[in-house]
Amino acid sequence: MKKNYIIVLLLSLVTIQLSAQNSLIEIKADKEYDRYAYIDAIKTYERMYEKGYKSKDILLKLANAYYFNGDLENAAKRYTELFELNPIVVPECYYRYAQSLKSIKEYKKADEMMAIFNKENGNDTRAKLAASQKDYLAVIKKNSGRYIIENAGINSKYSDYGTAYYKNKIVFTSARDTGSFVKRVDPWTGEWFTNLYESEVSADGTLHSVQHLSKKLNTKFHESTPVFTKDGKTAYFTRNNYNNGKRGKDATETTLLKVYKATLKGDKWEDTTELPFNSDNYSVAHPSLSADEKTLYFASDMPGTFGQSDIFKVSINDDGTYGTPENLGKGINTEGKETFPFISDKNELYFASDGHPGLGGLDVFVSKAKQDGSFKDVLNVGEPLNSSNDDFGLLMDTKSKIGYVTSNREGGMGSDDIYKVKEIKPIEYPCEQFMTGIVTDLETGEPIANSKATLSDSSYKLIKTVTTNKDGKFDFGQIDCDSKYYIKTEKEAYNVEETPVVVADNSGTTVVPISLERTLKKVTVGDDLAKAFGIKIIYFDLNKFNIRSDAALELSKILDVMLQNPTIKIDIRSHTDSRQSDAYNKKLSESRAESTKNWLIQNGIEKSRLTAKGYGESLLVNRCTDGVECTEEEHQANRRSEFVIVSMN
């Protein structure tokens, strides 16, 4: 009995000791996890897991560690085991699980996880995008086949990424073994700290002959993702918070990322300084310059960020100072990760994201700048540039159509590899139409400044009102494609003009010329008021002399002119077509002239200002004389009235 008690006691002590050891191991792993040393954390958690020491907490941290380190296949495996235990998890885990499932092309199950994520966290931009773009795979398939992709030629068994143009070379980032005596390993990745390298470029874009870029730029910590000005004299690049031998840390003792600027003096990079919007408490990384080199784009998790990292831009002033960083907004950024921006000389913003619906991991997306400089419509560039793994850091020469992208897809040499891409078909952006125009004087052709132009839709709902500039030009900005609009143009001393406009269903600018007619015009004796003021011909029905409703509308314009100009006297001249006899037509035309005269008198014009005469068929305006076969429209042209000025005193 005593012996059995001793054995039980010994077993209990061993169990307690093993439990204590496992607890210490877990504490160690947790510390590594908390300081982002995911490679070390993964190794420790995996050893514990293999020994049978399992828990929901370990599975969650193991899955997250794989996810954060970009190993989505193993992340999917561990998330699956975790969710089989039906744990209570934060909604973000459903999103990470969905992304991980995409890496192994289990899109149906991934969509199911996103549906749960949407239910649990419907206010999240990623959830809204997933709910509104349920056919995202079909859209990606439509955008696919636009690139040819192949190994760039300079990859190692380590991480290679982040290309940039520098003179006639390519500069890139690599964690490759440099052969140095001291090996500094990043605990997050398990690889050596990255440096900047340069490579020669063959005519077909293949890279070769790799060497260090500069000892002045490379330090014992990470350097990556540079961008160079066109003259090759200024470099912006990413580095850990380390400069002049001093290492900065945030409140958790973590050394984050900053963007630095260096200047080439002779053949050496000097004056390395950090940009003023950097901070020890957040990261700034992956700079890209606009074509005019007046705007710097970058990724950051600075205050105002929607997710893990967002794309920002900042102006570079002529004196070398910088503006205030601007978040590109929710058209681009999500609660996920948006990073590695590249802005082309066509104002196309390429960036990597795991927040917009994609094929798995980071995908490359593109958005073309709107007229106001904003970015809204985002397109996945499709396969084969994107894969079910991480794809990021696209660099593209819009002239040669050759560029480079980084990916950790299957078949690569290292954890990240650089691939050469050739664009064989341009991306098809959503239709974009803009509307501009010019307002001129109908008679002189001169531009009319300060006229009011009002844009309404096909239902006459007001959209926008603008004023023409000194050159008579107006700009309504962006409008809908394949739509009908109405433009009403107004200016004092001119008649109001309403112009219908039909917009095409393809991208472009609809230019609308508008001519305004003066309300008051210079006229003289012998002029026809109808012609001078653009008044339609007063027509009569066959064998009739009564004033038709459409004729009354036109006569009201003659009436208005005479009321506004009380000294004008006119001679009303009425005509008929050639049908019937001369005598009949003469009498009919006289009746029409008198009918027109009486209508004007009844509406306020003094009888003394009016004379009237009928000319019958004696003054035809076309070939339709007796015996000539004509259409009704041709005969109608002869049944008319004229209003000739006989006096202006």
MIFI-720402 format. One line per 3 residues: number of its first residue (from 1); their letters; for each residue y, z negated, x of C-alpha. Coordinates in steps of 0.5 Angstrom, whole numbers, always signed. Example, Ala and Ser with C-alpha at 12.3 -4.5 7.8 and 13.67 -1.06 7.14 Angstrom:
! residues 2
1> AS> -9 -16 +25 ~ -2 -14 +27
! end
This chain:
! residues 649
1> MKK> +0 +0 +0 ~ +5 -2 +6 ~ +3 +4 +9
4> NYI> +4 +9 +3 ~ +11 +5 +2 ~ +13 +7 +10
7> IVL> +11 +14 +9 ~ +15 +14 +2 ~ +21 +11 +6
10> LLS> +20 +16 +12 ~ +20 +22 +7 ~ +26 +19 +4
13> LVT> +30 +18 +10 ~ +28 +25 +12 ~ +30 +28 +5
16> IQL> +37 +24 +6 ~ +38 +27 +13 ~ +36 +34 +11
19> SAQ> +41 +33 +5 ~ +46 +30 +10 ~ +45 +36 +15
22> NSL> +46 +41 +9 ~ +52 +38 +7 ~ +55 +38 +13
25> IEI> +53 +46 +14 ~ +56 +47 +7 ~ +63 +43 +9
28> KAD> +63 +48 +15 ~ +62 +54 +11 ~ +67 +52 +6
31> KEY> +72 +51 +12 ~ +71 +58 +15 ~ +71 +61 +8
34> DRY> +78 +57 +7 ~ +81 +60 +13 ~ +79 +67 +11
37> AYI> +73 +67 +17 ~ +69 +71 +12 ~ +64 +73 +17
40> DAI> +62 +66 +20 ~ +62 +64 +13 ~ +57 +69 +11
43> KTY> +52 +67 +16 ~ +53 +60 +15 ~ +52 +61 +7
46> ERM> +46 +66 +8 ~ +42 +61 +13 ~ +43 +56 +8
49> YEK> +41 +60 +2 ~ +35 +63 +6 ~ +32 +55 +7
52> GYK> +33 +55 -1 ~ +39 +50 -1 ~ +42 +54 -7
55> SKD> +48 +53 -12 ~ +52 +56 -16 ~ +58 +55 -12
58> ILL> +55 +57 -5 ~ +53 +64 -9 ~ +60 +65 -12
61> KLA> +63 +64 -5 ~ +58 +68 -1 ~ +59 +74 -6
64> NAY> +67 +73 -6 ~ +66 +73 +2 ~ +62 +79 +2
67> YFN> +67 +82 -3 ~ +73 +80 +1 ~ +70 +83 +7
70> GDL> +69 +90 +4 ~ +61 +89 +4 ~ +61 +91 -4
73> ENA> +54 +93 -4 ~ +52 +85 -2 ~ +57 +83 -6
76> AKR> +54 +86 -12 ~ +47 +83 -10 ~ +50 +76 -10
79> YTE> +54 +77 -16 ~ +48 +79 -20 ~ +44 +73 -18
82> LFE> +50 +69 -20 ~ +51 +72 -27 ~ +44 +71 -28
85> LNP> +45 +63 -28 ~ +50 +64 -33 ~ +56 +60 -30
88> IVV> +63 +59 -32 ~ +67 +63 -28 ~ +74 +65 -27
91> PEC> +76 +72 -31 ~ +77 +75 -24 ~ +70 +74 -22
94> YYR> +68 +79 -27 ~ +73 +84 -24 ~ +70 +83 -17
97> YAQ> +63 +84 -20 ~ +65 +91 -24 ~ +68 +93 -17
100> SLK> +62 +91 -13 ~ +57 +95 -18 ~ +61 +101 -18
103> SIK> +60 +101 -10 ~ +52 +102 -12 ~ +54 +107 -18
106> EYK> +52 +102 -23 ~ +58 +105 -27 ~ +56 +103 -34
109> KAD> +54 +96 -32 ~ +61 +96 -29 ~ +65 +98 -35
112> EMM> +61 +92 -39 ~ +64 +87 -34 ~ +71 +90 -35
115> AIF> +70 +90 -42 ~ +69 +82 -41 ~ +75 +82 -36
118> NKE> +79 +85 -41 ~ +77 +80 -47 ~ +78 +74 -42
121> NGN> +84 +77 -39 ~ +87 +82 -43 ~ +94 +81 -41
124> DTR> +92 +83 -34 ~ +95 +90 -32 ~ +88 +92 -29
127> AKL> +85 +90 -36 ~ +90 +94 -40 ~ +89 +100 -35
130> AAS> +81 +100 -36 ~ +82 +99 -44 ~ +86 +105 -44
133> QKD> +83 +110 -39 ~ +75 +109 -42 ~ +74 +116 -40
136> YLA> +77 +115 -32 ~ +70 +118 -29 ~ +71 +125 -33
139> VIK> +79 +125 -31 ~ +76 +123 -23 ~ +71 +129 -24
142> KNS> +77 +134 -26 ~ +81 +132 -20 ~ +75 +132 -15
145> GRY> +73 +138 -11 ~ +80 +139 -8 ~ +78 +137 -1
148> IIE> +73 +138 +5 ~ +72 +132 +9 ~ +68 +131 +15
151> NAG> +68 +126 +21 ~ +74 +126 +25 ~ +71 +126 +32
154> INS> +73 +120 +35 ~ +70 +114 +31 ~ +66 +108 +34
157> KYS> +61 +103 +32 ~ +67 +99 +31 ~ +73 +99 +25
160> DYG> +77 +106 +26 ~ +83 +107 +21 ~ +90 +108 +20
163> TAY> +92 +114 +23 ~ +100 +117 +24 ~ +103 +123 +27
166> YKN> +106 +122 +34 ~ +109 +128 +37 ~ +103 +133 +38
169> KIV> +98 +127 +38 ~ +95 +122 +33 ~ +95 +115 +34
172> FTS> +90 +111 +30 ~ +88 +103 +30 ~ +81 +101 +33
175> ARD> +77 +95 +34 ~ +73 +98 +39 ~ +71 +95 +46
178> TGS> +76 +96 +51 ~ +72 +94 +57 ~ +76 +88 +58
181> FVK> +74 +82 +61 ~ +76 +77 +55 ~ +73 +79 +48
184> RVD> +78 +76 +43 ~ +74 +76 +36 ~ +77 +76 +29
187> PWT> +73 +71 +25 ~ +75 +75 +19 ~ +72 +81 +21
190> GEW> +67 +79 +27 ~ +70 +85 +31 ~ +75 +85 +37
193> FTN> +82 +85 +35 ~ +85 +92 +34 ~ +89 +96 +38
196> LYE> +93 +102 +38 ~ +90 +109 +41 ~ +92 +116 +41
199> SEV> +88 +122 +41 ~ +89 +129 +42 ~ +89 +134 +36
202> SAD> +85 +141 +36 ~ +87 +147 +33 ~ +83 +145 +27
205> GTL> +85 +138 +26 ~ +79 +135 +30 ~ +81 +129 +34
208> HSV> +79 +128 +42 ~ +80 +125 +48 ~ +82 +117 +46
211> QHL> +86 +113 +50 ~ +91 +106 +49 ~ +98 +108 +47
214> SKK> +102 +103 +50 ~ +101 +96 +53 ~ +108 +94 +51
217> LNT> +106 +95 +44 ~ +98 +92 +44 ~ +98 +85 +45
220> KFH> +92 +80 +44 ~ +92 +80 +37 ~ +92 +86 +31
223> EST> +96 +92 +32 ~ +95 +97 +27 ~ +98 +103 +22
226> PVF> +104 +105 +26 ~ +109 +110 +23 ~ +114 +114 +28
229> TKD> +121 +118 +27 ~ +120 +125 +28 ~ +124 +125 +35
232> GKT> +118 +120 +37 ~ +123 +115 +39 ~ +122 +109 +34
235> AYF> +116 +106 +32 ~ +114 +102 +26 ~ +108 +98 +26
238> TRN> +104 +92 +24 ~ +102 +86 +28 ~ +100 +79 +27
241> NYN> +105 +74 +27 ~ +106 +74 +34 ~ +112 +77 +39
244> NGK> +114 +75 +46 ~ +108 +70 +47 ~ +110 +66 +40
247> RGK> +105 +66 +35 ~ +107 +64 +28 ~ +103 +61 +22
250> DAT> +104 +59 +15 ~ +103 +52 +12 ~ +95 +53 +12
253> ETT> +96 +55 +19 ~ +94 +62 +18 ~ +97 +68 +22
256> LLK> +99 +73 +17 ~ +102 +80 +18 ~ +109 +83 +20
259> VYK> +112 +90 +21 ~ +115 +91 +28 ~ +120 +96 +30
262> ATL> +120 +98 +38 ~ +124 +104 +41 ~ +122 +108 +47
265> KGD> +126 +108 +53 ~ +124 +113 +58 ~ +116 +113 +57
268> KWE> +116 +105 +55 ~ +116 +102 +49 ~ +121 +97 +49
271> DTT> +126 +92 +44 ~ +120 +90 +40 ~ +123 +86 +34
274> ELP> +121 +84 +27 ~ +124 +87 +21 ~ +129 +82 +17
277> FNS> +125 +81 +11 ~ +118 +79 +14 ~ +116 +72 +13
280> DNY> +111 +67 +16 ~ +109 +65 +9 ~ +107 +72 +7
283> SVA> +105 +79 +10 ~ +108 +85 +11 ~ +104 +91 +13
286> HPS> +102 +99 +13 ~ +109 +102 +14 ~ +111 +109 +12
289> LSA> +117 +113 +13 ~ +120 +118 +8 ~ +122 +125 +10
292> DEK> +129 +124 +11 ~ +127 +117 +15 ~ +132 +113 +10
295> TLY> +127 +109 +6 ~ +121 +105 +9 ~ +115 +104 +4
298> FAS> +110 +98 +6 ~ +105 +93 +3 ~ +106 +86 +2
301> DMP> +105 +80 -2 ~ +112 +77 -2 ~ +115 +74 -8
304> GTF> +115 +78 -14 ~ +109 +81 -12 ~ +104 +83 -18
307> GQS> +98 +82 -15 ~ +94 +81 -8 ~ +99 +86 -5
310> DIF> +104 +91 -8 ~ +107 +97 -5 ~ +115 +96 -4
313> KVS> +120 +100 -1 ~ +127 +98 +3 ~ +133 +103 +5
316> IND> +134 +104 +12 ~ +142 +104 +13 ~ +146 +108 +17
319> DGT> +148 +102 +22 ~ +140 +100 +23 ~ +141 +95 +18
322> YGT> +136 +94 +12 ~ +137 +94 +4 ~ +133 +89 +0
325> PEN> +126 +91 -1 ~ +124 +93 -8 ~ +117 +93 -12
328> LGK> +115 +100 -14 ~ +114 +97 -21 ~ +108 +96 -25
331> GIN> +107 +104 -26 ~ +104 +103 -19 ~ +102 +96 -18
334> TEG> +97 +92 -21 ~ +94 +85 -21 ~ +89 +88 -16
337> KET> +91 +90 -9 ~ +95 +96 -7 ~ +96 +98 +0
340> FPF> +97 +103 +5 ~ +102 +107 +3 ~ +104 +114 +5
343> ISD> +110 +118 +3 ~ +110 +126 +4 ~ +115 +131 +5
346> KNE> +114 +133 -2 ~ +116 +126 -5 ~ +108 +124 -7
349> LYF> +106 +117 -6 ~ +99 +116 -4 ~ +96 +109 -4
352> ASD> +90 +106 -4 ~ +88 +101 -10 ~ +83 +97 -13
355> GHP> +87 +96 -19 ~ +87 +103 -22 ~ +80 +105 -25
358> GLG> +76 +108 -19 ~ +70 +110 -16 ~ +69 +103 -13
361> GLD> +73 +99 -8 ~ +79 +102 -6 ~ +81 +109 -8
364> VFV> +86 +114 -6 ~ +91 +115 -11 ~ +98 +119 -12
367> SKA> +104 +119 -16 ~ +110 +124 -15 ~ +117 +121 -15
370> KQD> +121 +122 -22 ~ +128 +125 -22 ~ +130 +118 -21
373> GSF> +126 +116 -15 ~ +121 +112 -19 ~ +114 +113 -19
376> KDV> +110 +112 -26 ~ +104 +117 -27 ~ +98 +115 -22
379> LNV> +92 +120 -21 ~ +86 +119 -17 ~ +85 +124 -12
382> GEP> +77 +125 -14 ~ +71 +126 -10 ~ +70 +127 -4
385> LNS> +76 +124 -1 ~ +74 +118 -5 ~ +67 +115 -6
388> SND> +64 +109 -8 ~ +66 +105 -2 ~ +73 +103 +1
391> DFG> +77 +109 +2 ~ +85 +108 +4 ~ +90 +110 +9
394> LLM> +91 +118 +7 ~ +95 +122 +12 ~ +97 +129 +10
397> DTK> +101 +135 +13 ~ +103 +139 +7 ~ +104 +145 +11
400> SKI> +97 +146 +14 ~ +94 +142 +9 ~ +90 +138 +14
403> GYV> +90 +130 +14 ~ +86 +124 +15 ~ +83 +119 +11
406> TSN> +79 +112 +13 ~ +73 +110 +9 ~ +67 +105 +10
409> REG> +62 +110 +6 ~ +55 +111 +7 ~ +53 +115 +14
412> GMG> +59 +113 +18 ~ +59 +110 +25 ~ +62 +104 +24
415> SDD> +65 +99 +19 ~ +71 +104 +18 ~ +71 +111 +20
418> IYK> +77 +116 +20 ~ +75 +123 +17 ~ +79 +129 +17
421> VKE> +81 +132 +11 ~ +83 +139 +9 ~ +86 +140 +2
424> IKP> +83 +147 -1 ~ +87 +146 -8 ~ +93 +142 -10
427> IEY> +93 +136 -15 ~ +95 +138 -22 ~ +100 +133 -24
430> PCE> +102 +132 -31 ~ +107 +137 -34 ~ +114 +135 -33
433> QFM> +120 +138 -36 ~ +128 +137 -35 ~ +133 +139 -39
436> TGI> +140 +141 -36 ~ +145 +146 -38 ~ +153 +149 -38
439> VTD> +158 +149 -43 ~ +163 +155 -42 ~ +168 +158 -47
442> LET> +166 +164 -51 ~ +172 +169 -49 ~ +173 +167 -42
445> GEP> +167 +165 -39 ~ +170 +159 -36 ~ +167 +152 -36
448> IAN> +169 +147 -41 ~ +169 +140 -38 ~ +169 +133 -42
451> SKA> +165 +137 -48 ~ +160 +132 -51 ~ +153 +135 -51
454> TLS> +148 +131 -56 ~ +140 +132 -55 ~ +136 +131 -62
457> DSS> +128 +132 -63 ~ +125 +137 -68 ~ +126 +131 -73
460> YKL> +134 +131 -71 ~ +133 +124 -68 ~ +138 +122 -63
463> IKT> +135 +122 -56 ~ +141 +122 -51 ~ +149 +124 -51
466> VTT> +152 +126 -45 ~ +159 +129 -43 ~ +160 +135 -39
469> NKD> +162 +135 -32 ~ +168 +138 -29 ~ +164 +144 -28
472> GKF> +162 +144 -35 ~ +155 +142 -33 ~ +150 +137 -37
475> DFG> +144 +134 -35 ~ +139 +130 -40 ~ +134 +128 -35
478> QID> +127 +128 -36 ~ +124 +131 -43 ~ +117 +132 -46
481> CDS> +114 +139 -45 ~ +112 +144 -51 ~ +117 +141 -55
484> KYY> +123 +143 -59 ~ +130 +140 -59 ~ +137 +141 -62
487> IKT> +143 +141 -57 ~ +150 +140 -61 ~ +156 +141 -57
490> EKE> +163 +139 -59 ~ +170 +140 -56 ~ +177 +139 -59
493> AYN> +180 +146 -61 ~ +172 +149 -61 ~ +167 +150 -66
496> VEE> +161 +145 -66 ~ +155 +149 -64 ~ +148 +147 -65
499> TPV> +143 +150 -61 ~ +135 +150 -62 ~ +131 +150 -55
502> VVA> +124 +150 -54 ~ +121 +147 -48 ~ +115 +150 -44
505> DNS> +108 +147 -43 ~ +109 +147 -36 ~ +113 +143 -31
508> GTT> +120 +146 -29 ~ +127 +145 -31 ~ +129 +148 -38
511> VVP> +137 +151 -37 ~ +141 +152 -43 ~ +147 +156 -43
514> ISL> +152 +154 -49 ~ +158 +158 -50 ~ +163 +155 -55
517> ERT> +168 +159 -59 ~ +175 +157 -60 ~ +177 +154 -67
520> LKK> +184 +157 -66 ~ +184 +164 -63 ~ +190 +169 -61
523> VTV> +190 +175 -66 ~ +195 +181 -68 ~ +196 +186 -73
526> GDD> +191 +190 -74 ~ +185 +185 -72 ~ +180 +184 -77
529> LAK> +179 +176 -78 ~ +172 +177 -80 ~ +171 +180 -73
532> AFG> +176 +175 -69 ~ +173 +169 -72 ~ +165 +171 -72
535> IKI> +165 +171 -79 ~ +159 +175 -82 ~ +160 +181 -86
538> IYF> +161 +180 -94 ~ +156 +183 -97 ~ +155 +185 -104
541> DLN> +148 +187 -108 ~ +147 +194 -111 ~ +152 +196 -116
544> KFN> +155 +189 -116 ~ +162 +186 -115 ~ +161 +179 -116
547> IRS> +161 +174 -110 ~ +154 +172 -108 ~ +153 +165 -105
550> DAA> +152 +167 -98 ~ +159 +171 -99 ~ +162 +165 -101
553> LEL> +160 +161 -95 ~ +163 +166 -91 ~ +169 +167 -95
556> SKI> +171 +160 -94 ~ +172 +161 -87 ~ +177 +166 -88
559> LDV> +180 +162 -93 ~ +180 +156 -88 ~ +184 +161 -83
562> MLQ> +189 +163 -88 ~ +190 +156 -90 ~ +191 +154 -82
565> NPT> +196 +160 -81 ~ +200 +161 -87 ~ +204 +167 -85
568> IKI> +198 +171 -84 ~ +198 +177 -89 ~ +191 +181 -90
571> DIR> +189 +187 -93 ~ +182 +187 -96 ~ +178 +193 -95
574> SHT> +172 +194 -99 ~ +166 +199 -98 ~ +160 +202 -102
577> DSR> +154 +206 -99 ~ +153 +213 -101 ~ +148 +212 -107
580> QSD> +152 +214 -114 ~ +157 +219 -114 ~ +164 +218 -110
583> AYN> +168 +217 -117 ~ +163 +211 -118 ~ +163 +208 -111
586> KKL> +171 +208 -111 ~ +171 +204 -117 ~ +166 +199 -115
589> SES> +169 +198 -108 ~ +176 +197 -112 ~ +172 +192 -116
592> RAE> +169 +189 -110 ~ +176 +188 -107 ~ +179 +185 -113
595> STK> +174 +180 -114 ~ +174 +178 -106 ~ +182 +178 -107
598> NWL> +181 +173 -114 ~ +177 +169 -110 ~ +182 +167 -105
601> IQN> +187 +166 -110 ~ +183 +162 -114 ~ +182 +157 -108
604> GIE> +189 +157 -106 ~ +192 +163 -102 ~ +198 +166 -105
607> KSR> +198 +173 -108 ~ +203 +175 -104 ~ +199 +174 -98
610> LTA> +194 +179 -100 ~ +193 +186 -102 ~ +186 +190 -104
613> KGY> +183 +197 -104 ~ +177 +200 -105 ~ +175 +206 -100
616> GES> +168 +207 -104 ~ +163 +211 -99 ~ +169 +214 -95
619> LLV> +168 +210 -89 ~ +161 +209 -88 ~ +159 +205 -81
622> NRC> +152 +209 -80 ~ +149 +216 -82 ~ +147 +214 -89
625> TDG> +151 +220 -93 ~ +148 +223 -99 ~ +142 +226 -98
628> VEC> +140 +222 -92 ~ +134 +218 -93 ~ +135 +211 -90
631> TEE> +132 +204 -91 ~ +135 +198 -96 ~ +138 +195 -89
634> EHQ> +142 +201 -87 ~ +145 +202 -94 ~ +147 +194 -94
637> ANR> +151 +195 -88 ~ +155 +200 -92 ~ +156 +195 -97
640> RSE> +162 +191 -94 ~ +169 +188 -94 ~ +174 +187 -88
643> FVI> +180 +183 -88 ~ +185 +186 -83 ~ +191 +183 -81
646> VSM> +198 +187 -84 ~ +203 +181 -82 ~ +204 +175 -78
649> N> +211 +173 -80
! end
